[in-house]
């Protein structure tokens, strides 16, 4: 794949990056910047990413008949789910849930 990508880059085609986690815009922007500034292969992009993100990994998406090259760029070396708003704010998902009692029981403690 690296040889194919090198030819594509020489002809002005850049791989599309799909960053994970999707909510880490700093990581995604950094990966795009590295690509724009000469990372010409999956191995090179991964090596450069690992200078800042030691567990980063890059994998090519291989779909038959697809005319565009897509690289999956994983900050943590594997897919991770996107954090909820509560988690991003430093809480947990349970912190975002209401602790109020239902009005069905009149809010009376049993």
PyMOL commands that set and color helices and strands:
alter all, ss='L'
color gray80, all
select helices_A, chain A and resi 2-10+25-36+42-49+85-88+93-96+103-105
alter helices_A, ss='H'
color red, helices_A
select strands_A, chain A and resi 16-20+57-60+70-74
alter strands_A, ss='S'
color yellow, strands_A
deselect
rebuild
show_as cartoon
